Every structure is written in structure tokens, then in C-alpha cells.
Amino acid sequence: MTVAIAARFPWGRLRKVVTSLPGSHFPGAIVLMADSRWTYDSRPPEDMGQKVWPLAPERGIGAVFSGDVRVAEEAFAVMADRLKSGDINPHMVGSQASSVLRHVYEAHVRRRKKGTKPESLIAIVGMVNRRGQSAMMSFSHLTDFQPVMEAEVIAAGRPTACKKFLDGLAAVEDSLLPNPGSWELDPHVWAMQLATHLYHGVIEPGEDPKVGGHVQLAVLSEQGWREDKISTTSTPDIPETWQQVTTERDELRRYHEVWKVPRLASGELDFGLRRLVEPSL
């Protein structure tokens, strides 16, 4: 297991303000992050796992997962191959991800020895196009991987770690919105603060042995895919100490897809997917 976080920017008070402005278009972004710990039954944990996946970064699609590693890696590899070409929109990506995750999970159930079913698995897929339209969907083995549209912030994985992270969101928001005249509007700054909170508030205390290592962080915005990580040997709240592991934003390939979806009266996007269940943490 692990702790996996996904957020659709803007969220909280900032989203309420943005969506209340008639005719306004505020470019969205998707933040994906997780810890890096793999745990085993018969040997010590390793802090080198990849849980944030660039499914199709040149098309603005990425994912993060919590749970069975082999199922997630196999499913993401299939999804990445299928997303290389063809039309994309949130409804199509959601349906395809649901089908692939279900097929791979069921295949592992059949292949594994009796009594050794795959672990629980929650995957979160986010997508942004070059117009700043965004969508975020979660998929759980508990609901047969049916797509669930997520509006703002979701935490999946170890219950205690998820609760600690979500309980601290208000303080993160307060630090970025001290007063109406000095609001921070850069999604990368918001992502950095979330990652710092995940590291200092959840990982560093070491209260859950299955959560540890560094923070993997990716931001999907209209400017491209950007990925960073926080090392356990650096100082997460100082941006200069972060280890950047991909190219700079201005070197990334621009998104070449502009999927179109209708807008609701409130200004939110209608992705054609019903919210089936509340996500279980």
C-alpha cells in the first residue's frame, strides 16, 4: 500500500471564487504525487518505487496509484500504449482505463495461487489539454474500477496517512491565500506546498512503516508535464533543493490535443461520467 494524492487545481476557496466569475476561464492543472516506499513480507522496505506515471505526457495524461504494484504497472503500460494515438477526451479515457484495469486485475486473480488475490488497488488518472481544461477520475477494485469523477483533492491508500494529509489541507490553503489581495495563482506553487505538507506532515514522522521515502510529484498544466521529487536528504520547503528529474517546462512538447466537452451552467465541465460512489480512503 502507500499514500497517493491527486488534486485538480484550483480547489477550495480559490475554486469557489474562480467558478463564480461569469464568463471567466481559469486554466486548470492536475497535481499527482505519492511516496516512494515498496514494502515486502520477507525483506526490508525499499524507497525507490515509481507510483506517479506519465501515461501520455505529450497529450496531457498522467496517473498515480495506491495498492497492488504488479497490477498497476501492467495496466498503466497497456494504457500508455493505447493512448499514443487516436482521439482523446475524458469520457473515452475513463472508459478505457476502467476496461484495462478491470481486465488486468481479473487476469492476475486467475493467474495467482489460490488464496493470494491481488491487493487492493486505487488508480487516479488526470488529464489537462493546452486550453487548460482538466479532468480527474478515480478507479477502485471495490467498485469494479468504474470511473468516478473527482472535483478537487483525493487521497488514497493507508487510512491514517490519508487522514493526516487531508486534515492539513486547510493550513496549506491558508498559507497560499493569506488575504484577497495576495493570492497565489501558480499551480506549481500550490503543488510544491502540497508536496511539502505530504513530506513533513505524513512521511517524515515515520508513524506508518508502509509510507516513506521521497515525494514523487508531477504537475499537468496547459504548459506541459513537469515532474519533481523531494529527496529525504534535502530540505523540501526550499525549492532550490528539489531534484528536478525532467526537462524544464519551456522545453516540454506542447500538447497537441484540444478535446471538447460541454460546459454546465455553473461553468464546470460536463465529462459525461456519473459520480457513482464516494471514494473510500
Secondary structure as UniProt FT lines:
FT   STRAND          3..9
FT   HELIX           12..19
FT   TURN            22..23
FT   STRAND          29..34
FT   STRAND          52..56
FT   HELIX           57..59
FT   STRAND          61..67
FT   HELIX           69..82
FT   TURN            83..84
FT   HELIX           90..111
FT   TURN            114..115
FT   STRAND          121..128
FT   TURN            130..131
FT   STRAND          134..140
FT   HELIX           141..143
FT   TURN            144..145
FT   STRAND          148..149
FT   STRAND          153..157
FT   HELIX           159..167
FT   HELIX           169..176
FT   HELIX           180..182
FT   HELIX           187..198
FT   HELIX           199..203
FT   TURN            204..205
FT   TURN            209..210
FT   STRAND          215..221
FT   TURN            222..223
FT   STRAND          224..230
FT   TURN            232..233
FT   TURN            236..237
FT   HELIX           239..241
FT   STRAND          243..244
FT   HELIX           249..251
FT   TURN            265..266
//
